[in-house]
Amino acid sequence: MNKITRAFISVLRQNSATCTSSTLLGRQLSYKSDLSLDKIYPSARLQLYTPPPPPPGSANKFNGYIPMDKLEITYSRSSGPGGQHVNTVNTKVDVRFKLAEAQWIPEDTRQKLLKVLANKITKEGYYYIKSDVSRSQHLNLADALEKLRTIIRAQEVEVAAPSEETLERVRRRQERAARERLQLKRGRAQVKADRQGPGGVDF
């Protein structure tokens, strides 16, 4: 019994209600690199899933946890690096969600995001994040999620009020800039006046 026959019999035994025999046979007989994920991590879960949330921390701070089931993820052809690979595989990642309904973002932070991102939210209330920095779907998805975390955490950074010394330093810089601007204008006016002849004609 050769290898193909054994693979065919194995496929028939593994046939289920969700996959046809031809589909399973194609997966068994198609070439896979030694560096494919199912060979490197044979017992790993390769499907996207939401890991369990971390222990609860401060209620007013974003802890970095993003529930995948609350996001709408789509893939499309990328125009980024990859040569002919980008023409055959959907590697570009589009992540969208309704920001106003994102309960996994603290309320105060969510309200700040709604103001800051008002021009980037669609009429339906969706906020989009795109990534095509690599030729891998998983890496592009990770990049999009990291972009989202960075945007959220940027709104939680508390900006300290400037001290009196800082305000005084800024005032002096503004006054010096105003003096230099006036001196420059006077110099230009003098140059124009010197160009004019006795009759007031500019040569």
FITORLUM-753916 format. One line per 8 residues: number of its first residue (from 0); their letters; for each residue y, z, x of N, C-alpha, C. Coordinates in Angstrom, 2 decimals. Atoms other than C-alpha are relative to their C-alpha. Layout:
BEGIN
NUM> A> Y,Z,X,Y,Z,X,Y,Z,X  ...
END
This chain:
BEGIN
0> MNKITRAF> -1.20,0.00,0.85,0.00,0.00,0.00,1.25,0.00,0.89  -1.16,0.10,-0.87,3.25,-1.13,1.63,1.15,0.88,-0.50  -1.12,-0.89,0.28,6.60,0.59,1.62,0.68,-0.33,-1.32  -0.67,0.40,1.25,8.07,-1.43,-1.26,-0.79,0.46,-1.21  0.83,-0.43,1.13,5.12,-0.69,-3.53,0.10,1.49,-0.21  -0.11,-1.45,0.13,5.30,3.01,-2.78,1.36,0.40,-0.59  -1.32,-0.30,0.54,9.04,3.00,-3.49,0.07,-0.33,-1.48  -0.01,0.38,1.41,8.49,1.17,-6.78,-0.73,1.04,-0.86
8> ISVLRQNS> 0.75,-1.02,0.74,5.88,3.69,-7.90,0.80,1.30,-0.08  -0.81,-1.21,0.01,8.16,6.53,-6.90,1.13,-0.09,-1.00  -1.07,0.19,0.96,10.96,5.04,-8.98,-0.51,0.15,-1.42  0.55,-0.10,1.35,8.74,4.72,-12.02,-0.28,1.44,-0.39  0.27,-1.41,0.29,7.77,8.35,-11.75,1.28,0.78,-0.23  -1.26,-0.72,0.12,11.40,9.43,-11.47,0.87,-0.52,-1.13  -0.80,0.59,1.06,12.56,7.36,-14.40,0.39,1.05,-1.03  -0.50,-0.97,0.97,14.72,9.34,-16.80,0.70,-0.73,-1.12
16> ATCTSSTL> -0.65,0.61,1.15,16.59,8.79,-20.04,1.38,-0.54,0.34  -1.36,0.42,-0.33,19.92,8.30,-18.31,0.05,-1.15,0.98  0.00,1.07,-1.01,18.92,5.84,-15.55,-1.17,-0.93,-0.27  1.07,0.97,0.19,16.92,2.66,-15.90,-0.80,-0.14,1.28  0.87,0.19,-1.17,14.08,1.73,-13.58,0.65,-0.91,1.02  -0.62,0.93,-0.94,16.05,-1.15,-12.10,1.11,0.68,0.80  -1.07,-0.71,-0.71,18.98,1.11,-11.25,-0.57,0.90,1.06  0.62,-0.90,-0.97,16.77,3.67,-9.58,-0.66,-0.77,1.13
24> LGRQLSYK> 0.63,0.80,-1.04,14.88,0.95,-7.74,1.04,-0.53,0.98  -1.06,0.48,-0.87,18.13,-0.48,-6.42,0.51,1.08,0.94  -0.47,-1.09,-0.85,19.20,2.90,-5.15,-1.01,0.34,1.08  1.03,-0.34,-0.98,15.89,3.48,-3.43,-0.09,-1.05,1.10  0.23,1.07,-0.96,15.70,0.08,-1.73,1.26,-0.46,0.73  -1.23,0.43,-0.66,19.37,-0.41,-0.82,0.16,0.71,1.34  -0.18,-0.55,-1.35,20.40,0.15,2.77,0.99,1.15,-0.02  -0.89,-1.14,-0.16,21.96,3.49,3.62,0.09,0.36,1.47
32> SDLSLDKI> -0.21,-0.35,-1.40,23.48,4.39,6.93,-0.53,1.39,0.29  0.42,-1.34,-0.41,22.21,7.35,8.89,1.13,1.01,-0.12  -1.15,-0.89,0.14,25.72,8.75,8.48,0.42,0.19,-1.45  -0.33,-0.20,1.41,25.68,8.63,4.66,-0.12,1.47,-0.35  -0.08,-1.43,0.32,26.46,11.94,3.02,-1.32,0.57,-0.50  1.25,-0.53,0.53,23.12,12.24,1.22,-1.06,0.17,1.07  0.93,-0.21,-1.11,21.32,12.00,4.57,0.46,1.15,0.89  -0.51,-1.10,-0.81,23.60,14.36,6.44,-0.13,1.33,-0.73
40> YPSARLQL> 0.09,-1.21,0.82,23.68,16.88,3.58,-0.96,-0.27,-1.16  0.96,0.37,1.05,20.47,16.24,1.61,-0.01,0.96,-1.19  0.04,-0.98,1.09,20.76,19.42,-0.46,1.38,0.32,-0.56  -1.36,-0.29,0.44,24.53,19.28,-1.05,0.28,-0.68,-1.33  -0.44,0.60,1.25,26.21,18.55,-4.35,1.12,-0.98,0.32  -0.97,1.03,-0.36,28.06,15.25,-3.89,0.95,-0.33,-1.14  -0.88,0.27,1.12,29.64,15.15,-7.35,1.20,0.96,0.04  -1.18,-0.84,0.09,33.15,16.48,-7.97,-0.24,1.11,-1.00
48> YTPPPPPP> 0.14,-1.13,0.91,33.16,19.90,-9.53,1.07,1.02,0.33  -0.99,-1.03,-0.20,35.46,22.86,-9.93,-0.67,1.25,0.54  0.61,-1.22,-0.53,34.53,25.77,-7.66,0.48,1.22,-0.78  -0.45,-1.20,0.70,34.77,29.30,-9.02,1.37,0.43,0.49  -1.35,-0.39,-0.41,38.34,30.62,-9.00,-0.03,1.18,0.96  -0.06,-1.13,-0.92,39.37,33.03,-6.25,0.35,1.28,-0.73  -0.37,-1.27,0.65,39.97,36.72,-6.97,1.45,-0.03,-0.44  -1.39,0.03,0.49,43.12,37.24,-9.03,0.94,0.72,0.95
56> GSANKFNG> -1.02,-0.59,-0.85,46.21,37.93,-6.97,1.23,0.30,-0.82  -1.25,-0.21,0.72,49.84,38.13,-7.94,0.10,-1.00,-1.15  -0.07,0.86,1.18,50.39,36.77,-11.43,1.13,-1.01,0.10  -1.16,0.87,-0.11,53.66,35.14,-10.37,-0.07,-0.95,1.19  0.15,0.84,-1.17,52.30,33.32,-7.31,-1.18,-0.94,-0.18  1.08,0.99,0.05,50.22,30.17,-7.09,-0.97,0.28,1.14  1.01,-0.36,-1.01,46.95,30.93,-5.27,-0.70,-1.21,0.59  0.61,1.20,-0.56,46.07,27.31,-4.46,-1.16,-0.55,-0.79
64> YIPMDKLE> 1.16,0.43,0.81,43.32,27.04,-7.09,0.45,-1.05,-1.00  -0.29,1.10,0.93,43.40,23.72,-8.98,-1.29,-0.33,-0.75  1.21,0.33,0.75,40.81,23.31,-11.77,-0.14,-1.51,-0.17  0.19,1.44,0.05,39.40,19.80,-11.49,-0.16,-0.52,-1.42  0.20,0.46,1.38,38.53,19.66,-15.18,1.32,-0.11,-0.77  -1.31,0.12,0.64,42.25,19.90,-16.00,0.78,-1.21,0.51  -0.65,1.18,-0.57,43.10,16.78,-14.00,-0.66,-1.27,-0.49  0.53,1.33,0.30,42.67,13.12,-14.87,0.06,-0.82,1.28
72> ITYSRSSG> 0.10,0.66,-1.30,41.46,11.30,-11.76,-0.53,-1.41,-0.21  0.43,1.39,0.06,41.21,7.53,-11.49,0.05,-0.60,1.40  0.08,0.67,-1.29,40.35,5.23,-8.59,0.31,-1.48,-0.19  -0.35,1.41,0.07,41.65,1.74,-7.86,-0.02,-0.59,1.41  -0.01,0.68,-1.30,41.83,-0.85,-5.08,1.23,0.44,0.79  -1.07,-0.49,-0.86,43.93,0.31,-2.16,0.59,-1.14,0.82  -0.66,0.95,-0.90,46.46,-1.64,-0.12,0.17,0.59,1.39  -0.14,-0.68,-1.27,46.17,0.77,2.80,-0.97,-0.51,1.03
80> PGGQHVNT> 0.88,0.43,-1.09,44.02,0.64,5.96,-1.43,-0.17,-0.46  1.41,0.16,0.32,40.44,-0.53,5.88,-0.50,-1.42,0.07  0.45,1.39,-0.10,40.38,-4.32,6.31,-0.57,-0.50,-1.31  0.64,0.53,1.20,38.06,-6.07,3.87,-0.58,1.10,-0.87  0.57,-1.11,0.78,36.75,-2.68,2.79,0.86,0.33,-1.21  -0.88,-0.35,1.10,39.83,-2.10,0.63,-0.08,-1.00,-1.14  0.10,1.01,1.03,39.11,-5.30,-1.29,-1.26,0.15,-0.84  1.28,-0.12,0.70,35.66,-4.18,-2.43,-0.26,1.39,-0.55
88> VNTKVDVR> 0.27,-1.38,0.42,35.85,-0.40,-2.95,1.28,0.61,-0.56  -1.13,-0.69,0.60,38.13,1.63,-5.20,0.22,1.32,0.73  -0.24,-1.19,-0.80,39.50,4.14,-2.71,1.33,0.68,-0.30  -1.29,-0.60,0.34,43.05,4.70,-3.96,-0.19,1.00,-1.13  0.18,-1.09,0.96,43.32,7.94,-5.93,1.30,0.22,-0.76  -1.12,-0.36,0.87,45.64,8.59,-8.88,-0.39,1.27,-0.74  0.23,-1.28,0.67,45.79,12.19,-10.08,1.16,0.24,-0.95  -1.06,-0.28,0.96,47.71,13.02,-13.23,-0.41,1.17,-0.88
96> FKLAEAQW> 0.22,-1.12,0.93,48.08,16.00,-15.54,1.31,0.27,-0.73  -1.18,-0.37,0.76,50.47,17.30,-18.17,0.56,1.30,0.56  -0.57,-1.14,-0.70,52.75,19.62,-16.28,0.36,1.13,-0.95  -0.41,-1.06,0.93,54.04,21.49,-19.33,-1.19,0.80,-0.52  1.19,-0.68,0.51,50.46,22.39,-20.32,-0.89,0.55,1.11  0.81,-0.46,-1.13,49.23,23.36,-16.84,0.06,1.52,0.08  0.01,-1.46,0.02,48.36,27.00,-17.48,-0.44,0.60,1.33  0.43,-0.51,-1.30,46.91,27.33,-13.97,1.14,0.11,0.99
104> IPEDTRQK> -1.22,-0.19,-0.80,50.46,27.19,-12.59,0.79,1.13,-0.64  -0.78,-1.10,0.58,52.50,30.40,-13.04,1.18,-0.51,-0.81  -1.02,0.45,0.94,55.06,30.17,-15.83,1.33,-0.27,0.69  -1.29,0.19,-0.66,58.15,30.63,-13.65,-0.01,-1.24,0.89  0.11,1.16,-0.89,56.95,28.08,-11.12,-0.08,-1.29,-0.81  0.13,1.19,0.83,56.03,25.64,-13.87,1.35,-0.44,-0.57  -1.32,0.33,0.52,59.52,25.83,-15.38,0.89,-0.61,1.09  -0.76,0.58,-1.11,61.06,25.15,-11.96,-0.45,-1.43,0.27
112> LLKVLANK> 0.53,1.35,-0.24,58.77,22.15,-11.50,0.47,-0.97,-1.07  -0.45,0.88,1.08,59.75,20.76,-14.89,1.44,-0.45,0.21  -1.39,0.38,-0.27,63.39,20.78,-13.80,0.10,-0.91,1.23  -0.09,0.76,-1.24,62.87,19.48,-10.27,-0.62,-1.39,-0.15  0.74,1.26,0.14,60.40,16.75,-11.29,0.30,-0.71,-1.31  -0.31,0.56,1.32,62.14,15.78,-14.53,0.01,-1.53,0.03  -0.09,1.46,-0.08,62.73,12.20,-13.34,-1.33,-0.66,0.36  1.30,0.55,-0.39,59.11,11.78,-12.21,-1.08,0.26,-1.04
120> ITKEGYYY> 0.96,-0.28,1.07,57.42,12.92,-15.42,0.13,-1.08,-1.06  -0.01,1.07,0.99,56.44,10.23,-17.92,0.40,0.52,-1.38  -0.36,-0.39,1.36,57.40,10.22,-21.58,-1.10,0.82,-0.66  1.12,-0.76,0.55,53.94,11.54,-22.39,-0.16,1.37,0.65  0.06,-1.30,-0.66,54.52,14.50,-20.07,-0.90,0.06,1.21  0.91,0.03,-1.15,52.25,13.36,-17.23,0.78,-0.06,1.30  -0.51,0.10,-1.36,53.01,13.91,-13.58,-1.08,-0.62,0.87  0.95,0.78,-0.79,51.36,11.49,-11.15,0.13,0.34,1.49
128> IKSDVSRS> 0.06,-0.09,-1.45,50.28,11.95,-7.55,-0.99,-1.06,0.48  0.85,1.08,-0.51,48.86,9.00,-5.58,-0.27,0.21,1.48  0.34,-0.08,-1.42,47.12,8.77,-2.23,-0.93,-1.15,0.36  0.87,1.04,-0.55,45.66,5.88,-0.25,0.11,0.00,1.53  -0.20,-0.13,-1.44,46.04,7.20,3.30,-1.25,-0.36,0.80  1.24,0.29,-0.72,42.39,6.57,4.18,-0.85,-0.94,-0.84  0.93,0.88,0.72,39.45,4.38,3.14,-1.07,0.79,-0.73  0.99,-0.86,0.64,37.56,7.33,1.65,0.58,0.59,-1.28
136> QHLNLADA> -0.44,-0.60,1.25,37.81,8.46,-1.95,0.18,1.50,0.14  -0.05,-1.45,-0.12,37.08,12.07,-1.04,1.21,0.44,0.82  -1.15,-0.38,-0.82,39.73,12.18,1.69,1.31,-0.26,-0.73  -1.21,0.28,0.76,42.33,10.56,-0.54,0.19,1.03,-1.11  -0.11,-1.02,1.03,41.54,13.02,-3.31,0.46,1.32,0.60  -0.41,-1.23,-0.67,41.85,15.93,-0.89,1.48,-0.06,0.39  -1.41,0.16,-0.37,45.19,14.54,0.31,0.90,0.14,-1.22  -0.81,-0.11,1.21,46.50,14.22,-3.26,0.08,1.45,-0.47
144> LEKLRTII> -0.01,-1.40,0.41,45.48,17.80,-4.08,0.87,0.84,0.93  -0.83,-0.75,-0.95,47.14,19.08,-0.91,1.48,-0.29,-0.23  -1.39,0.32,0.36,50.33,17.22,-1.86,0.44,0.83,-1.19  -0.34,-0.77,1.19,50.22,18.94,-5.23,0.22,1.47,0.35  -0.17,-1.41,-0.41,49.75,22.37,-3.63,1.33,0.19,0.73  -1.25,-0.11,-0.75,52.68,21.73,-1.28,1.20,-0.03,-0.93  -1.10,0.09,0.96,54.95,20.74,-4.18,0.14,1.29,-0.79  -0.04,-1.24,0.78,54.01,23.83,-6.17,0.51,1.16,0.84
152> RAQEVEVA> -0.40,-1.14,-0.85,54.40,26.26,-3.28,1.45,-0.11,0.46  -1.40,0.16,-0.41,57.77,24.77,-2.34,0.95,0.64,-1.01  -0.85,-0.61,1.02,59.16,26.08,-5.64,-0.11,1.51,-0.02  0.17,-1.45,-0.04,57.92,29.59,-4.90,0.66,0.63,1.23  -0.68,-0.52,-1.18,59.81,29.91,-1.61,1.35,0.56,-0.42  -1.26,-0.65,0.36,62.63,32.37,-2.11,1.04,-0.26,1.09  -1.08,0.31,-0.94,65.85,31.20,-0.49,0.92,1.21,0.10  -0.85,-1.18,-0.21,67.75,34.13,1.02,1.47,-0.37,-0.14
160> APSEETLE> -1.43,0.23,0.14,71.42,34.45,0.17,0.67,0.00,1.37  -0.65,0.05,-1.32,73.67,33.49,3.11,0.84,1.25,0.26  -0.77,-1.18,-0.38,75.29,36.36,4.98,1.48,-0.36,0.13  -1.43,0.23,-0.15,79.04,36.80,5.40,0.30,-0.75,1.30  -0.22,0.70,-1.26,78.80,35.65,9.01,-0.30,-1.49,-0.13  0.35,1.41,0.20,77.09,32.44,7.93,1.08,-0.71,-0.81  -1.05,0.60,0.82,79.71,31.77,5.25,1.27,-0.22,0.82  -1.18,0.15,-0.84,82.52,32.37,7.77,-0.17,-1.15,0.99
168> RVRRRQER> 0.27,1.08,-0.95,80.87,30.00,10.26,0.12,-1.36,-0.69  -0.10,1.25,0.75,80.58,27.30,7.60,1.45,-0.33,-0.32  -1.41,0.24,0.32,84.24,27.76,6.60,0.75,-0.53,1.21  -0.68,0.46,-1.21,85.41,27.33,10.19,-0.39,-1.43,0.34  0.44,1.37,-0.26,83.32,24.19,10.60,0.69,-0.98,-0.94  -0.66,0.88,0.96,84.82,22.72,7.44,1.47,-0.19,0.34  -1.41,0.12,-0.38,88.36,23.50,8.58,0.17,-0.88,1.23  -0.09,0.82,-1.20,87.73,21.96,12.00,-0.24,-1.48,-0.32
176> AARERLQL> 0.27,1.38,0.39,86.24,18.84,10.39,1.19,-0.60,-0.73  -1.17,0.51,0.72,89.30,18.55,8.11,1.13,-0.32,0.96  -1.06,0.28,-0.98,91.70,18.81,11.06,-0.29,-1.28,0.78  0.36,1.21,-0.74,89.81,16.15,13.00,0.17,-1.24,-0.85  -0.16,1.16,0.88,89.82,13.86,9.98,1.48,-0.37,-0.16  -1.43,0.28,0.12,93.60,14.23,9.58,0.56,-0.61,1.28  -0.46,0.57,-1.26,94.18,13.56,13.27,-0.43,-1.46,0.14  0.47,1.38,-0.07,92.09,10.41,13.04,0.81,-0.91,-0.90
184> KRGRAQVK> -0.81,0.81,0.92,94.05,9.17,10.02,1.40,-0.23,0.56  -1.33,0.16,-0.59,97.36,9.83,11.77,-0.02,-0.99,1.16  0.11,0.94,-1.11,96.15,7.97,14.84,-0.10,-1.44,-0.47  0.11,1.35,0.53,95.19,4.95,12.78,1.32,-0.47,-0.59  -1.30,0.37,0.57,98.52,5.02,10.95,0.99,-0.36,1.10  -0.91,0.30,-1.11,100.38,5.09,14.27,-0.32,-1.35,0.63  0.39,1.30,-0.54,98.38,2.11,15.56,0.52,-1.13,-0.88  -0.51,1.03,0.91,99.30,0.11,12.46,1.51,-0.13,0.08
192> ADRQGPGG> -1.46,0.04,-0.12,102.95,1.10,12.82,0.44,-0.69,1.28  -0.34,0.64,-1.26,103.01,-0.03,16.46,-0.21,-1.51,-0.04  0.27,1.44,0.09,101.61,-3.43,15.48,1.10,-0.75,-0.74  -1.03,0.65,0.79,104.48,-4.13,13.11,1.23,-0.29,0.85  -1.21,0.38,-0.72,107.52,-5.95,14.42,1.24,0.63,-0.61  -1.24,-0.56,0.53,111.17,-5.13,13.77,0.20,-0.30,-1.48  -0.17,0.34,1.41,111.03,-6.91,10.42,-1.06,0.58,-0.90  1.04,-0.60,0.82,108.05,-4.92,9.24,-1.18,-0.89,-0.22
200> VDF> 1.11,0.92,0.15,105.63,-7.82,9.68,-1.11,0.41,0.96  1.14,-0.39,-0.83,102.18,-6.95,10.97,-0.54,-1.21,0.73  0.52,1.09,-0.81,101.26,-9.26,13.85,-1.47,0.22,0.31
END
